[in-house]
């Protein structure tokens, strides 16, 4: 980087398009990787939460798993756990990750205060980790999607192949 460039300019230059999704990925990577999920609550909202086996099965599949990584492609973010299935979050228009006590982004209010409702009534996926840290995926407008996948990489590859076939 240029020596005359301030830190704000460097940060903006390093931030990809879709900064809210990348900021959420970075926050999850920094605060949640290596931690075990001790509690999970999934909203009873079939428009947002796509759970063929049901939300209780979804919740049970998360408990006891360790978060290994947070990954992103476009507006899709997923957690790589120590074993499948993996939760995936498509942010839609208003999806957001909130980590209790952590400012996820610098450009909008993203920290949860002690007087704020927690988890929010708009929470679609809530997790408590073994160190007591809690995070939530919320969506006020209900355009987001929360799903479970056995292999997120294959899902992305399949979607790319479908797009290629459809356009030719």
N, C-alpha and C positions, 0 to 999 in steps of 0.2 A: 504494500500500500504506500501511497505518497506520504512523505513525512509531514507535509502540511495539512493533511486530511484529519479532521477531528474525529473523535471516537463515534459520534452520532452518524457522521457520514459513512464511516467504515461499517457500522452496524447495518445501516440501510442498504449499503452495497452488498453485504453478505446475506441479507434476508431475501429469500426467493419470493416469487409471486405466491399468493395465498399465505400471507404472513401469520394469520391466526392459527392455521393448521400446523405450520412449522413451529410456531411459538409453543403450542400445546405439546407437540412431539418433544421438543427440547426440554420443556418443564417435566414431562413424564420421565424422560431419560435421566435427567438430573436428580429427581426426587424419588422415583419409584422403582427403578431397575435394581434388581437384587433383593427386593422385598417380596414377601409371601402374602397372598390375599387371604384374609381371615374372615371377611364378610363381604357379601355381594347382594345388592338389591336391584332388580330389573323392573322397570315400570310395566304396568299392565296397559300397554298402548300398542296394539298390533299394527298401527299405521307406521310407527317408528321402529319398534322392536320386532325384528323378523326372527322368530324363534319357532321353527317347525316342531320341535319336541316340547315346546312350552317354556314359559319363563322360569318355572321352578327348576327344571332340568338345566336351563341356561345358568342360573345362579349356582347350582350345585357343581357344575362343570368348572366354575371359576375358583371356588374355595379350595385352599390348599396348594394352589399353583403359584409358582414364583415368576415374577415378571423378568424376562431376560433382555428385552429390548423394546423400544417404541419405534415404529417405522411409518413412513408416509409416502403416498403417491397421489399427487393432485390434492383433492379435498378428502381423500381417504386416509385414515390413520388406523393402525392396528397395533395391538400388543402381542409381541412374541413371548409366549409363556414357555415354561420348561417342558410342557407336553401339550398337544392339541386337546381341544379346539382353542382357537384364538379369537378374541373379541375384535370386531372391526367397527369403525365409526365413520360414516359418510356424513360430513358436516352440513350439507345442504346450505340453506341461506343463513341460518342463525344458530347452528350447532356450536357448542363451546365446551372446553374442558376447564373445570375449576378444581384447584387443589386447595384444601382448607389451609389458610395461613400463608399462602404463596401467591405472589403476583405473577400470573402466567405471562401477561404481555405488559409492555410499557405504554402502549398507545391508547388503551382504553381501560376502564376500571375492571380489573379481573381478580382482585384479591377479595376473599370472603371475610367480612368483619364479624366480630363476635356477636353483634346484634342482628346480623343477617339470618334469614331462615336457612337452615342447613339440614339435610340437603334441600335444595330448592324444590318447589312444587313442580318445576319443569324438568327435574332430573329424570333421565331415562336409564342411566346406568350408574350405580353408586358402589364404591369399593372402599373397604377399610383394610389397611395393611398391617403387618405384624408389629410395626413400630408405632402404630396409632395414627399414622397419616391417613387422611381420607381424600378421595377425589371423586368427581362426578362429571358425567357427560350430560349436558342439558340441551334442550331445544324448545324454545318458546313457540316457534311457528310450525313445528311438526313436519318439516320437510327433510329432516335428517333421517338416517337409518343406522340401527345398531344390529349387527349380525354376528353369528359364530361361524367360523370356517375351520375345517381340518387342515387346509393348506392354502394360506392367503396368496402365496406366490403363484400357485396354479390357477387360482381364481383370476388374478390379474392377467396372466398369460391367456387364459380362455377368453376373457373380455377383449383383449387386443386382437386375437384371431377372429372373433366374431365381427369386430369392426372392420378388419381388413377384408373379410369375405363379403360383408354387406356393401362395402364401397366399390367392389370390383364387379 
